[in-house]
Structures are given as structure tokens and as C-alpha cells.
């Protein structure tokens, strides 16, 4: 559909896997943000979900507070009681506030872990989680009608207040882990906010005991220190150096809006989200004695499959996007759900991924087991075998994408990197399955000229060979 108006150039406004994203001051400008906010208001007036009013939050990106203020003003003008966060906050904090305060929904201005030139608009539903596809489709439909000039029912303007939306979330997190034992364990923890809106959360939660915190990259930097605020190995050199220099037991990194997590062990080795997912699953079942269904996206480690088989837990695999995990959580009985990009959510919380909570869960696993993070990784390997993972994002020219998409969708390769293909799964992209649990996934983005290549295997060398073979398949060379 076409967005624009208000003397801004016409652009396409589309909701991807988790909201609308665009380049700041180009397609993502205040006029277009107000248009989308108005579409949200029309959706809420027409469907009348349980609750009252809307909450609006924002991250630390350039002009996020400006866009949030514009969205909040538009929502209030359209007759919805609106509360604007008094400061930047994490996406999970906004989602929890929506659920806890029984609001009809929430708007979060964030582009999460994406490059600094982008910002984004996410709608959080009244259950405190990502909007399901049918909700975003309705919002888009209202937006299309607005842009077409259709008349809508006018509502008397409502109030707009500014309040703290963070304190209630931090109090809730304290109920989900054994915080007193973590505080008295005497761990030395480095926290890395990556200049994002989760700054201060972990240091505040971990104060008051023998556990010590060294906090880095807590200040607002709209350029994120020159790296994307995504907690992956290439972006965490400062965290690795600090852990080694300080002799810390663990480093915990959050992405730009603190809904994703990455970690560094006491030796300075990066611990990816796959291993964090597996460690947390094992911890919840073996030490906390929790049970339930497990949900993962198609791009997530087979270590989860193996643990589910070992513990007799039902496993559901979904397309990529936490909204699909959220959809399963809303059905009930989900113990844990997670995705490759570092977003993991658990039982007894909102149906939302939460980087801060996952950092606390790692500390609890260390505390209750008496093991360092590297030993927790080895504990999983001892149970299910070594698993290594890699991903490359192939940035193509827009005119190259149709042919690349066709190659990804139609490839019938029967041998890749010397490995016979056992099966092909086309749930989301094209996933090749090999013996011993190795796999290769090719997936074209629906919103940008990028094809992502994912691989998992028993050794880093084999992962690299699969990634290189995947790139050849995508480029057709």
C-alpha cells in the first residue's frame, strides 16, 4: 500500500515480521508515523479489544522520542486515552506495561537491532506481546482506507499523560528468578547495553549483594558506537575485552531495545542464542522442574529437538518471526519459545521475548548448578553432541532479488558441500537437512534486498563449508 501525504514523498508502508521499519527522515518520518498511529486508532475503535487506552514507548534511536510523541498525540486526538513513557524503555517493558495495566494495546518506536539509520513502529496487543499477523493486516487495511481518503468516524479527543512505564516491569522480573541467591553468589558480571534502551536494567536488578556488576555502553549513542546494536560476536569485542580484563564470570549483552540477548563466558568466548536457548531449556526442566510445550523457529538449533526428545516434551516448529511463537504462547502450556536471532520467552511471563530476563536466567542456571557458563555449554554438548552455527546475510541489488528468490524457492540440490541431502523443508525459505543433524537454510527477506544463509553442523569447519555452498546456490554461480 502507499503511504505519504503531508508534503512527504510517497512510500510503501508495510509490516514485516515484527512491525514497520524505515529510514529515518525518509520514509520513516513524523507524518508517516502519525498516519500509522491513526490506522492503529481506527483498528482499536473498530475491534474494541479488552482494556482501556494505549501506551506508547520508545528506544534510544535518533528522534525516537519525537516519533513517539507524534504517535501519542495522534492516538489521543483520535479519542484513545494515551500514556507516553517518560523515558526510553525496552520493548518487553512496554509489552509488560500493556498487559499489567490492561491497556488495549501499545506502540513501541524501535528498530530493535537494525542499523542506526533505521527506526520502526511496532504494535503490541493487549495480551502483552507482538501483534499477530491478522492484527497487522487489519491495521494495514485501515491505513489503506485512510490514504484513499475514506471518511472515518470522528471521536472526541482524549487525554495524553506522561508516566513511568518501567518500574512495574522490573519488579515483575524479580518474581521470575531466585534473585536473592544470585545476589549472594558473588558472581562478577559485565553487562553490555549496546547503547540501547535496556541500559541500567541489569545493574539495578543485580545491586545489593555480593555479586558485582561492571556496566558498559550504558550511555545513549544514536550511532551505537559504529556497530549495529545486535548481540552477535562481531559486535561484542568490547564485552569480550572487558570480561577478560576484569576476570568476570559472564558477560551479558542486550540489543537496541533489550528483547534479545547474547553472552560471553568467563574465558571470553561468545555464547550464541542457540546455546542460551538450550541451556535455559535444560535449566527450567532439570532444576526448576517446569514442564510444557517448546516452540522454536525453523532457523533455530537442533539441540532443542534433542533436549525435547530426551525430556519427553512436545516441540512445535514455526516460520521465522516471534509473532508465531507468541501465537503458540497464547494457546497455553508453552514452557519456552525462541528464535535464532536471540529472542527467547518463557512461561509465567508475557508472551514476549525478553533479553533482560534471559540474562537473569543464565545467572540463575550458574547459581543453582554452581557451574561457570562454559561448563553449562559443555553440559549441553555432553547430552546432545557438539553443535556449531553460522549465518551470513547476502546483500544483493534490488534487481537481483527476483532471480535469487526463484533460485531459493526452486532449488532441488541433492548434495551440498559433499553431504547428501536427506530432505528439504520449505516451511519458510528452503531448508536442506543432512545426516547427523546438520542443516542449511536459505531465506529471502520480504522487505529488503537480502538473502540470509543459515547453517548448523557438528564442527565450525563444516558450518563454513555449508555457508559457502549456500551462497553459491543463492547467487547461481
N, C-alpha and C positions, 0 to 999 in steps of 0.2 A: 504494500500500500504506500501511498505517497504522503509524506509529512511536509511541513513547511509553513508558509504564511508569515504574517508579521514582518514582512520585508526580509525574510531569510530565504536562502536558496532551497529549492525543493529537494528533499532527500527521502530515502527509504527508511522507515522506522519499522524494524522487525524484532520480535522477541526470539532470542536464541535459546540455548539450553537453560539459561537462568537469567532472563531479563533482556533489556535493550541496552546495547553498548554503542558508543560512537566517539568520534574525535572531538575533543573539547574545542568549542567556539566555531566548529564547522557544523556537522550535523547535530552534535550534542551541544545545544545552546539553550539559553533560558526559555526562548519562545517555544521550542520543541518540547522541552521538559514540561512546560505548563500545558501544552496540548495533551501529552500523555497523562499528566495528572488529572486533567479534565475527563479523559477517557476512563480512568480509574474511578472517578467520582460517578460517572454515568453507569459504570458496571455495578458499583455498590448500591446506587439508588434502584437499579432495575432488579437486582437479585436479592437484595436485603439479607445478607448473611448475618448470623447471630453476632451480637456485640454492638458497641456504640463508638463511632468515630474512627479516626485514622491517626496512626503515629508516623512521624517522619524522622529518619536518621540519616547520617552521612559519614563518610570516611575522611581521610586526610588528604585526598587528592586536590589538585588545583581547582579552586572555585566550587568545591563540593558544598560548602556552606551556603553559597549563593544559589546554587541549583536547588538545594533542599528548602531554602526559604521560599523560592519561587513556587515549588511544588506545594508546600504547605499553604501558602496564600491562596493558590488556585483551589485546593481542596476545600478550604474554609469558605471561599467565595461561592463554591458550588453547594454549600449547605451541609458540609460534614464537619462536626466538631473535630478539631485537629490539634495535636500536640507535637511540637517540634523539639527535638533533643537540644539541650542547652550546649552540648559539645559533641565532637565527633565520638563515635562509638562503633563497636564491632557489629557485624551483621547478626551473629547469634544473640547479642544483647538486645538488638531491636526486635528480633523474632520472639525472644522470650517476653519482652515487654508487651508485645501484641497479645500473646496468649495469656499472660498473667493479668493484664488489665482488661481483658475481654473486649478488645477493640475489634472492629470489623475487618481491619487489615493494616498493613504497614507499607510505607515506601522507604526504600533504602537507596541512597545515592552512593553508588560504588561501582568501580570496575574491577574489584577484587584483586587478583594477582596480575592483571594485564599491564602493558607498558604505560608510562606516565602520561602520554598524550591522550589516553582514553579516559572516559568516565562512563557511568552506567546507571540505569534505573531498574530496580528490582521491586517487584510487588510480593509482599509476604501476606499470606492468607490468615484468617482468624484463628487457625489451629497452630500458628507459630512456626510456619515452615514455608518452603518455596511454593510459589503458585503452580498448581498442576496445569498441564497443557490446555485443558478445556477452559481454565480461567484466563490464561493469557490469550487464547483465541477469542474469547468474548471481549476482553479489553481491546484487542486489535480491531475487532468488528466495530466497537463503539468509536474508536479513533477514526476508522474509515468513514463512518457516518458524519462525524464532526468535520472532517476535511472536505466532505462532499457538500457541506453547508446545510445539512438537515437540521431542522429545528428540534431542540430538546426542551424538556420541562424545566422551567426555572425554579430554583429553590432559594428561600431566604438565606442570606449569608450567615455563617455560624462563627463561633469563637475560634481563635487561634491562641494557644498558650505555649510557653516555652518551659520545659521541665527537665529534670534529671531522669534519664531512662536507663541508667547503668547500674545503680546500687542494688536494685532488686535482683538483677541477673547474677551479680557477684555473690550475693547471699545465697541464692539457689545453688550455685556451683559447690558451695561448702557442704551441702547436704548429700552430694553425689559421690564424694570420696572420703576416705578416712584422713581428713586434713590434720588432726592433732598428731597422728603417728608420722605423717610426712614431715611436719614441722619439727618433730623431735628426732628425726632420723639423722640429722646432721649432714645432709647432702650439701654439696656445693654445686649450685645451679647457675648456668648462664642462660638468660632469656634474651631473645632477639626479636623485637617487634617489627623489624624491617621498615621503620619509619611509618608504620601503619596505625590504624585506629584501635588496635588492641594494646597499644602502649600503656604500661602501668598495671595491667590486669594481673599478670602472674606475680610481679613483685609485691603487689598489695596483698594477694592471697597467701603468699608464702612468707610473710613477715611475722615476727613474734615468737620464733622458736630457735632451735639450734641450726636449722637449715639456713644456709646463706645464699643470697641471690646477687649476681652481677648482671646488671641490665645494660644492654647495648642497643643502639639505633632506636632510642625512645623518642627522639625529637621529630617534629613534623618536617618532612622534606618532600616537597611535591614532585621531585625528580627521583626520589627513593635511592639517593646515593649513586645513581648511574646504573642500577640494575633493576630488573622487574621485581616487584615485591612478591615473588613466588618462592616458597621454601624448598628449593631444589639445590643440589650440590654446587653447581657453578655460581650461585648467588649467595652462598653461605661461607665464603672464605673468611670473613671477619669473625663469624661464630666459631669456626674451626680453630682459628688462631687464638681466640680468647679462651676457649676450653683448654687448649694445650698450655697456654701461658699461665692460666690461673690454677691448673691442676684440678679442673672441675670434674664432677661425676657425670654430668649430662649437659647438653645444650638443647634448648627448645626454641624453634623458630615458628613464627606466625606469618601468614601472608598479609596483604594490604588491608583486608577487613576482618582478619583473625578467624575465619571459618575453616582454614586449612592449616596443617601442621607438618613440620619436618623436624628431624632431630639429629644430634651428633653425639656419639658415645664418648666415653671417658678417654679413649685413645685418639679422638679427633676424626673418627670415621663417620661419614654420613649414613644415617639410617632413614631409608625412604618410607613413604606412606604404606607400601605393601607390607613391610616388616612391622610397622607400627600397628596396622590392622591386625596382623596375625598375633602379635604379642598381646594386644588388648583383648582379642577374642579368647585366647588361651587363658589370660588372667581372669576374665569375667567368669568363665566356665569352671576353671580349676580351683581358683582361690576364692572368688566371690560366690560361687555355686549358683550363678544365674543360668537360666535356660531360655530358649526361644529360637525363632527363625533367624537365619543370617541372610543378608541381601548384599550383593556386590554387583558392580557394573562389569560389562564384558571385558573391559581393559584392565581388570584387577587380578592380582596374583592367584595362582592355583594353590598356594599354601592355605588359603581359606577353604577351598574344596576339600583338601586333605584333612584339615582340622575338623570340618563338619562331619566328614565320614568317620573320623576317629571317635567323636563325641556323640554321634547319632543325632546331629542337628539338621533340620531341613534347610536347604540352600536355594535361594532364588537369584537368578542372573538377569540383569536388566540392560537396556541400552545405556549409553553414556549420558550422564546428567543426574544430579542429585534429586531432581524432581521425581524421578522414577523410584528412587529409594524412599523418598518422602511418601509417595503414594502407597508403598508397601507398609510403611510405619503406621500410616493412618488406618490400615486394616487391622492392626494389632499384633501382639505376640512377636515383635521383632526384637531380638537381643541386640544386634549391632548391624549397621549398614555402612558401606564405604565405597569409595571410588579411587581410582588411580591417582588423581590429582591432589590427594591429601585431605579430602573431605570425609570425615567419619562421624557418625552419630550413634548414640546408644540408648538403651531402654531407660525409662524413668526421667527422661529429659524431653525437650521439644523434638518434633520430627525434623531435625536440622543438623547439619554438620557443624562442628564446633572445635576449633583448634586449641583454644584455651583448655577446655575440658579434656581433650586428648593428651595435652601436655601433663595435666594433673594425673590422668590415668597411668601414664608411663611412670611417673614418680610413685604412685601407689603400688604399681607392679614391682618396682625396685624395692620399695619399703617392705611389702608383705613377703617378698621372696628372699630378701637380703642379697640380691644379685645386682651387679652393675648392668648397664644397658647392653653392652657387648655380650654378656652372659645370657641375657634374655633372648637375644637374637640367636645365639648358639643353641639355646634350649629348643627353639622352634626348629632349627635345622636338624637337630638330633631326632626330632619326631617325624619330620616330613621330607628331609633332604634339603640340600642347598638349592636356593632359588635366587637368581640374579635377573635384574630387569633393566631395560633401557628404552628411551624414547627419543625420536628426532622429529622436528617439525620442518617439513619441506615447504618453503615459501615460494610459490610459483607466481607467474604473471597471470592476471585475470583471464586472459585469452587462452591460457594453457589449461585452465581448470576443467572445462567440459571434457576434453580428451582424457585428462587424468582421472576424473570421476568415472568415466566409462571403463577405463582400464581397471580401476579398483573394483568396480561392480561386476565385471565380466570375467576377470582372470580365473582360469581353471588350472593353475600350476599344480603339478603332481609331485614335484621335487624342488625344494628350495634350500640353498646353502648345503647341498648334499644330503638333506634329510627328506625321506619320503613323507608326503602329506597324507595324514590319516583321515582327515575330514576337513570340511570347510563350513564355517558358521557365518551367515550373512545377517545376523540379527541387527547389527549396527556397523556398517563397513564390511570388510572381508577379513575373517579371522581364519588362519591356517593352523591346524592342530597337528602336532608331531608326537612321536613316541616319547616316553619319559616325561610327559607334561609340558614340553616346550611348545611355544606358540608365537605367531606373528600376526599382528593386526594392522590393517591399512584402513584409514578412515579419513574421508574428505570433509572439511568443515563446511557447514551450510551457510555461513555468514562471512567468511573471509577466504582469500586465495591461499589456503594452507591444506596440505595433506599430512596427517600425523601417522607416524610409523612406530608401533609399539612391539616390544618383544620380551619374552621371558624364557630362560633356559637354566640349565644346571651350572653353567660357567659364564664368566664375563666374556670370554673369547667367542663362545657360541652366540651370545646375545649380539655382539658386534657383527658377526657374520650375517645373522638374520636381519639386522637393521640395514646393512649394506645391500643385501639381496632385496629387501623391501623397497628401498629407494630405486633400484633398477626397475622393479615392477611398476612403480608409480610413474617414473619418467619415461618408461618404454624404451630404454636403451640397453 
